[in-house]
Amino acid sequence: VSANELCSRLLCCSGRPPLRGAPPKELTMFVAGLGPSAHEQDLEAMFSRYGRLVDVRLNRDRFTGRCKGFAFVAMAREEEVDECIRRLDRTSINGYRLTVERAKTDLKPHP
């Protein structure tokens, strides 16, 4: 494993160190409907308005680097999750309509 690859594994998408373990599913949202050019910063800007953002995991194609259309976003408190879902579900970002709902499974920790 190269040094660059190791660094990218150790840093979360936003450049913050990853959490020890994964956020519980009660604090995690599944965000679907993202366009292929979506970035972590787009989600950070949207979700941080409603509380303390803990983690953003944008799923990307490993070959092209483009967004696969979904992400997981974790907040610090359940009330913040509820507020994000209430305010952001069925809204648009870059012309794509989002679905924001509670994650149904626990996330795995960052590698």
N, C-alpha and C positions, 0 to 999 in steps of 0.2 A: 504494500500500500504506500503510495507516494505521500509526501508531507502535505501537499495541497488537498489530496483526497481525505487524509486524516483530519485536517483542519475543517473541511466542509462537513465531515461527519460530526465533529464536536460542536459546531456552531449551528444554532437554529437558523432557519431561513432568513430571519431578520437580522442576523448577526449577533443575537444575544446568546449566551451560553444556554444549553438545553437544561430543562428541569431534571432533577433527580427523580427518576420514575416518570410516569405519565399522569396528566391531570385526570381526576375521576370523571366518569361519563356524565355525572350530574352537572358538571361544570363545563362540559364540552358540547359544541354544536357542530352539526354536519351542515355544510354550505354547498349547495349544488346549483348548477346553471351558470357557472363562471365561464367566460370566454377564454380562448386559447392564449390570449395575450395578458391575462390577469397576473398580477404580482402580489407578493405578500404585503407590500406597502399599501396597496389598494384596500385590502382587508383590514390592516391595522388602522388606517384612517377611518374606515366605516365603523368598526366595532369599538374602538377606544373611546368614542364619544359617549358610550353608555356604561363605562366602568373600566376597571383595570384589566387589561389584556394580559393573559398569562402565556399563551402559546398560539402560534399560527402554523399550520402544516398544509401547505399548498401542494397538491399532488401533481407532479410533472412527468412528462414522457422522458424516459432516460436517454433517448437518442436525440430528440429535438429540443428538449428543455421547455417545451410549451406546456401550459396548464392542461391537465386532463379534464377540467370542468368541475372539479370539486375540491373541497378543503375541509379541514377541521380547525375550529377556533375555540380556545378555552378562555374563560373568564375567571376572576378570583372568587366571585360569590354567585349563588343561585339566582338572587334577585337580578343581578346584571345579565345573566343568561336569559331570564324571562323577558327582561326589557329589550334585549337585542332581538329576540325572536319576534316579539310584538311589533317592534319598529322596523325591522329589516326584512322580514319574510315578505316575499312578493314585490320587493323593490328591484330597481334596475341598477346595474353597474356596467358602464361601457356598452350599453345597448342590450345586455343580457339580463333576463329576469331571474332573480335568485329565489331559491327555496332555502329557508333557514329553519332548522329543527334540532331538537336534542339528538345527540349521538346515541345510537342504540347499543353500541358496544364500547368497552374500554379501549383506549388507545394504548399501543405498545410504547414503551419508553424509546427515546431517540437512541440509535445505535451507539 
